[in-house]
């Protein structure tokens, strides 16, 4: 499993619709339900020592639908947990948007 850098409270700007499509792509590629990803992401949060609010199936559905333009950023901690759960680098969730930050590995 890929290890990611320790999470911080930093927030990363995202384009909601594109980020949702990328998240859904990786989840479907694994043949996982929203519930399965939420469970694995929560386990990743715990293993990384992240005390952020739990990633839930409702939150994942909200994000995958583009969050109706409401979500414009995501915490680095959540990105780390999602990437760990999906066994991908954080950049795979952000690269297409050109949002990869120098401090994200």
Steps between C-alpha positions, in 0.01 A plus 500: 500500500625851420600709801426870487651788691347582836182701463459862596205734530599669175224526243555441129285685245312272263260532212207305651364336185839384370615376840175304541548335162858400592391357836219304338736373229744353754222354714334331203833377370529307828141373457412645840171639617486842660453327833812284450713804417365687803587209729852469359553878508392511865745219580769701318412808705543299819827341388638844411388639835265748333244647735313673216130426469445145369466446128147366452310352205284815493807723475647288218171514306488875553854542369453262206198702387716811487361629830269730307781754494509522880829327574791705368773348712585181685724444799838348437408244767199381299706485182760289678233263635328461163831438322604243761164322479515493119871403506591786266721808533320821598605641163267251328206682652635845414740483205250543219376820657850640520457541873797300614681703764875486558438389859284199406682177418 
